[in-house]
Amino acid sequence: MNSIADALVYAATHISCRADEDEDNEDDSAIGHIMAYLSRATSDEEDALANAAKRALAEERSLNTPQQELIDHFSTWMEQLFGRDWDGNDRFNERSE
């Protein structure tokens, strides 16, 4: 499941960042479809996505020249996607433990 979650996090982030640069881009439709399917993820799938976002963030931060836009996006990937119950890439109830 990790490789699928990693691929989704990277693909959605790169499509989203590219779409932000070009307002007439059809990538918005692709992102909308990806997010619609991911909104039906199980709790275990959400955990896999959160861990993938954390791995992507750690990898980006480890680069000699990390891209701030990617750091910002990876830092709040789950919160952006699901909003509810998420603070960055951690569930609210996990932060309080």
N, C-alpha and C positions, 0 to 999 in steps of 0.2 A: 504494500500500500504506500510505502514511503516514496517510491519512484513516481507513482502516479500523482501523489500530493505535491511532490517537488515540481513536477512538470506543470501542473495546474497553477501553482503559485507563480512560477517564473513566467509562464505564458500570459496569464491574466495581468500580471504587473507590467510586462513589456508592452502588451497591447494597450493597456490603460494609459501608460506613460506616453506612448506614441499617439494615442487618440487625443491626449491633452494638448499636444503640439499642433494638431491639425483638426480644427473644428468641423471641417466638412468630411472627415474621414469616416468610412463605413465601419471602422473598428468598434464604434460605440454599439452597434448592433451585435457584434460578436461578444463583446463584454456583457451586454445585457443577457444574452442567451447563456453564457457560462455562469453568470451569477444566479440566474433563475434556476438552473439545475443544481448548483451548489447550495442554494437555499433549502433544498430538501435533504441535505446531508444528515446522516445519523450522528449521534454524539461521538462515536468512535471515529467516523470520517472527519468530523470537525476537529477532533484532537489531532488526527494525522495532518490536516491542513495547517493547524496552529503550529505544530512541530516543524512542518516544512517551511513556514514563514520564518520561524526562529532560526532555522538552518540557513535560509537565504540571507537573512539579516546578518548573521555571524559571518557568512562567507563574504558578503559585500563589505562589511567593516574591516575584514582582514586584508583587503586588497591594498596595494600601494597607492592607488588613486581611486578610492571609492566614490561613487556617484551619490551625492546627497539626496537627489530625487528618489533613487532606489532605496536608500536607507530610510527615508521618510515613509515611503510606501510599504516596505517590508515591516517596519516598526508597528504599523497599525492595520495590517492586512486583514485580520479577523474582525476587528472592530469596524472597518470599512465595509466588509462583506455582510456581517451578521448584525452589527450594531448592538443588539440586545445581548446582555450577559457577558460582553467582552470589553476588556480594557486593554487596548493594544492587541497582543496575541495571547492574553491570559483571560480565563474566565474570571468574573468578579469573585465568585466563591473560592477560587483557588488563591487569589491574592490575599484574602483575609486569613488563610490558614497559616 
